[in-house]
Amino acid sequence: MTNTKVRTAALITPVGREAQDEARALAADGRTGKAVRRLRRGSWLKRGPAREAVELLAEGQALPTSNAEGLAALRRLDAELVAELTALLDDGQQIAAVKLLRERTGVDLAGGYHLVLELGGRPAAD
């Protein structure tokens, strides 16, 4: 069974459509290792989340292609975390928000930073 953090990181980290298509094709040909490397190249996915992302793609799921889509996925997966992040941002604690996001989701530093920036720049649609 996959680790929740690894799965969450795979579901919220943006990956370009072309990279997703190439990784899906590689995985279909049984070239999982190359599919993982393709997803990692040009994205902020670490090895574990990239492996999970390949599994998700093989199952027919699409990954987010932008920070906005990644944030929308995070809102669906963990609205409570998004509320905590928003409260930290409202208090001017951007670094604490990035740290909390990384701690809870396993997303890497750059990915976490960009998702927090996205959250700070766009209000939630209620």
C-alpha positions as CSV (number, residue, x, y, z in Angstrom):
1,M,0.0,0.0,0.0
2,T,1.3,3.4,-0.8
3,N,2.2,6.0,1.8
4,T,-0.4,8.8,2.0
5,K,2.2,11.5,1.8
6,V,3.7,10.0,-1.4
7,R,0.3,9.7,-3.0
8,T,-0.7,13.2,-2.0
9,A,2.6,14.6,-3.3
10,A,2.0,12.8,-6.6
11,L,-1.6,14.2,-6.8
12,I,-0.7,17.8,-6.2
13,T,2.7,18.3,-8.0
14,P,2.2,19.8,-11.4
15,V,3.7,17.8,-14.3
16,G,3.5,18.9,-18.0
17,R,1.0,17.2,-20.2
18,E,3.7,16.0,-22.6
19,A,5.7,14.4,-19.8
20,Q,2.5,12.7,-18.5
21,D,1.8,11.3,-22.0
22,E,5.4,10.1,-22.5
23,A,5.4,8.5,-19.0
24,R,2.1,6.8,-19.6
25,A,3.4,5.3,-22.9
26,L,6.6,4.2,-21.3
27,A,4.7,2.5,-18.4
28,A,2.4,0.8,-20.9
29,D,5.5,-0.7,-22.6
30,G,6.7,-2.0,-19.2
31,R,9.4,0.7,-18.9
32,T,8.4,1.9,-15.5
33,G,11.9,3.1,-14.5
34,K,12.1,5.3,-17.6
35,A,8.6,6.6,-17.0
36,V,9.6,7.6,-13.5
37,R,12.7,9.4,-14.7
38,R,10.6,11.2,-17.4
39,L,8.2,12.5,-14.8
40,R,11.0,13.7,-12.5
41,R,12.8,15.5,-15.4
42,G,11.2,19.0,-15.6
43,S,9.0,18.6,-12.5
44,W,9.4,18.8,-8.8
45,L,8.5,15.2,-8.1
46,K,10.8,13.2,-5.9
47,R,11.4,9.5,-6.6
48,G,8.6,8.0,-4.4
49,P,5.9,10.4,-5.6
50,A,7.1,10.0,-9.2
51,R,6.6,6.2,-8.9
52,E,3.2,6.8,-7.5
53,A,2.4,9.2,-10.3
54,V,3.3,6.6,-12.9
55,E,0.9,4.2,-11.2
56,L,-1.8,6.8,-11.3
57,L,-1.2,7.5,-14.9
58,A,-1.3,3.8,-15.7
59,E,-4.7,3.7,-14.0
60,G,-5.9,6.4,-16.4
61,Q,-5.7,9.4,-14.0
62,A,-4.4,12.7,-15.0
63,L,-2.0,14.7,-12.9
64,P,-2.2,18.5,-12.4
65,T,-0.4,20.5,-15.1
66,S,-0.3,23.8,-13.2
67,N,0.0,25.1,-9.7
68,A,-3.6,26.1,-9.8
69,E,-4.7,22.5,-10.6
70,G,-2.3,21.2,-7.9
71,L,-3.9,23.6,-5.4
72,A,-7.4,22.5,-6.5
73,A,-6.4,18.9,-5.9
74,L,-5.0,19.7,-2.5
75,R,-8.3,21.5,-1.6
76,R,-10.2,18.3,-2.5
77,L,-7.8,16.0,-0.7
78,D,-7.2,18.0,2.5
79,A,-9.4,21.1,3.0
80,E,-8.4,21.3,6.7
81,L,-4.7,21.6,5.7
82,V,-5.6,24.4,3.2
83,A,-7.4,26.2,5.9
84,E,-4.3,26.0,8.2
85,L,-2.1,27.2,5.3
86,T,-4.5,30.1,4.6
87,A,-4.4,31.1,8.3
88,L,-0.6,31.1,8.3
89,L,-0.5,33.2,5.2
90,D,-3.0,35.6,6.7
91,D,-0.6,36.0,9.6
92,G,2.3,36.7,7.2
93,Q,4.0,33.3,7.9
94,Q,4.8,32.1,4.4
95,I,7.8,30.1,5.4
96,A,5.8,28.3,8.1
97,A,3.1,27.6,5.5
98,V,5.6,26.0,3.2
99,K,7.1,23.9,6.0
100,L,3.7,22.7,7.1
101,L,2.7,21.8,3.5
102,R,5.9,19.9,3.1
103,E,5.5,18.1,6.4
104,R,2.0,17.0,5.8
105,T,2.2,16.1,2.1
106,G,5.8,15.2,1.4
107,V,6.0,17.7,-1.5
108,D,9.5,19.0,-2.2
109,L,10.6,22.6,-1.3
110,A,10.2,24.2,-4.7
111,G,6.8,22.5,-5.2
112,G,5.6,23.5,-1.8
113,Y,6.8,27.1,-2.3
114,H,4.9,27.4,-5.5
115,L,1.7,25.9,-4.2
116,V,1.8,28.3,-1.2
117,L,2.4,31.2,-3.6
118,E,-0.6,30.1,-5.6
119,L,-2.7,29.8,-2.4
120,G,-1.7,33.3,-1.3
121,G,-2.5,34.8,-4.7
122,R,-6.0,33.3,-5.3
123,P,-8.9,33.1,-2.8
124,A,-10.7,29.9,-2.5
125,A,-14.0,29.5,-4.3
126,D,-16.6,28.8,-1.7
